[in-house]
Amino acid sequence: MRKKVTMEMVAKAAGVSRATVSLVARNSPLVSDATRELITKTMKDMDYVADRAAARLRSNSSGTVGLIVPNLINPFFIDFLAGAERTMADEGRVILLANSYDDTDRQEDILQRFREHSVDGIILCPAVGTPPELLSRIANWGIPVIQAMRAVSPTESDYAGTDNASGMLSAVRHLTSLGHQRIVFVSVSSRSSARAERVGAFHQGLAEADGVEGTIIETEFSLDGAIEAGARIKDEAADATGIICFNDIVAAGVMQGLRQSGAVPGETHAIIGFGDLPVARMAYPQLTTVATNPGNTGSSASTLLARRLGKPEAPFERVLTVPSLVVRGSTFAL
């Protein structure tokens, strides 16, 4: 086995002092461009990797950030992660990703692992059932935390998320403007702040439209559950012609369930999703949806964490990504 390349070995190969190599490794401005280029090339040629443990002791920073999401089945969180990673990379940090599977016990275990590995901060998409006091516990560990996509406490940390209310209102108003008088909201059954915000805005949108009635049908977050919910619409809301789904994956299942019950999505029922995920353009007809831009929200979460790391005493901020309605073939006028 080849010996590990050390800073001393790089210095000898480049013909400079160890201190100069150390300055380059720390990206110090005290080194000339020519010397920096020489040392960087030597590091690359020798496959040198900096000793992060030693660097952590010097800087009190691990250069890592923990990110917990509730599931990776939903492509939404892949886009969220991509946005968070791009912004955090600009800050010189790497994201450690973990999936809680929406389980608070697993989430607790992950948080303890992040704590053991001395992450600089945490971006938390809380599992359903997360107690608000968890945020103050994390703060007492000396680790900054950002809530993302779901909020368990509006006053305990910074928050980056989607403006769920405006997104839902745009969906309801689109259907009522097309003449739909009975609208169904197919929601996931798990209780989260995102669900509560969308349910509240659904009722608000109905109240704004004279004579429009609404029904909420709940389903578990799975394709099979969404298919079953779509088939239930003919029994639980037989006269409904407009449907809003919690997200695009649920919408895809609902469309399949409608077909199984003899309905024709885009002809007998106008359907709107949430997210603007790739499945929205793959559906037939293509799905009208509320584009939430999760990559932008992920970037906002990283920006908030970087700010918190630089200014620990700054007031908490709440940053919402405003969604937009993308109209496609699944909605129509009566």
Secondary structure as UniProt FT lines:
FT   HELIX           7..14
FT   HELIX           18..25
FT   TURN            26..27
FT   TURN            29..30
FT   HELIX           33..46
FT   HELIX           52..59
FT   STRAND          64..69
FT   HELIX           75..90
FT   TURN            91..92
FT   STRAND          94..99
FT   TURN            101..102
FT   HELIX           104..116
FT   TURN            117..118
FT   STRAND          121..124
FT   TURN            128..129
FT   HELIX           133..140
FT   TURN            141..142
FT   STRAND          145..148
FT   STRAND          158..162
FT   HELIX           164..177
FT   TURN            178..179
FT   STRAND          182..188
FT   HELIX           193..208
FT   TURN            210..211
FT   STRAND          213..219
FT   HELIX           223..236
FT   TURN            238..239
FT   STRAND          242..245
FT   HELIX           248..260
FT   TURN            261..262
FT   TURN            266..268
FT   STRAND          269..275
FT   HELIX           278..282
FT   STRAND          288..291
FT   HELIX           294..310
FT   TURN            312..313
FT   STRAND          318..321
FT   STRAND          324..326
FT   TURN            329..330
//
